[in-house]
Amino acid sequence: MVGLIGRVSGRIGAGLVGEVMVHVPQRQGTEAFLAYPAVPGDPMPVGTQVVVVEYQPPRTVYVAPA
């Protein structure tokens, strides 16, 4: 999961969980994950392209702008 590229589908804000859609090649599809900013206080609006920097199973990722 780490290093995969996704797009914000639910705004990620300071202290808020958002949502990202990430293409997962191993499963041949795009999946939704709960997302937190990798750098606290770094809001990301819908449509922002992001990279996964940490993955916590089953559906949580920490992301940074790509």
LINKA-V665219 format. One record per residue. N is the residue number from 1. RES is the residue in one small letter. SS is DSSP state (hx for helix, st for strand, lp for the rest). Layout:
{{N & RES & SS} {N & RES & SS}}
This chain:
{{1 & m & lp} {2 & v & lp} {3 & g & lp} {4 & l & lp} {5 & i & st} {6 & g & st} {7 & r & st} {8 & v & st} {9 & s & st} {10 & g & st} {11 & r & lp} {12 & i & st} {13 & g & lp} {14 & a & lp} {15 & g & lp} {16 & l & lp} {17 & v & lp} {18 & g & st} {19 & e & st} {20 & v & st} {21 & m & st} {22 & v & st} {23 & h & st} {24 & v & st} {25 & p & hx} {26 & q & hx} {27 & r & hx} {28 & q & lp} {29 & g & st} {30 & t & st} {31 & e & st} {32 & a & st} {33 & f & st} {34 & l & st} {35 & a & st} {36 & y & st} {37 & p & st} {38 & a & lp} {39 & v & lp} {40 & p & lp} {41 & g & lp} {42 & d & lp} {43 & p & lp} {44 & m & st} {45 & p & lp} {46 & v & lp} {47 & g & lp} {48 & t & lp} {49 & q & st} {50 & v & st} {51 & v & st} {52 & v & st} {53 & v & st} {54 & e & st} {55 & y & st} {56 & q & st} {57 & p & lp} {58 & p & lp} {59 & r & lp} {60 & t & st} {61 & v & st} {62 & y & st} {63 & v & st} {64 & a & st} {65 & p & st} {66 & a & lp}}
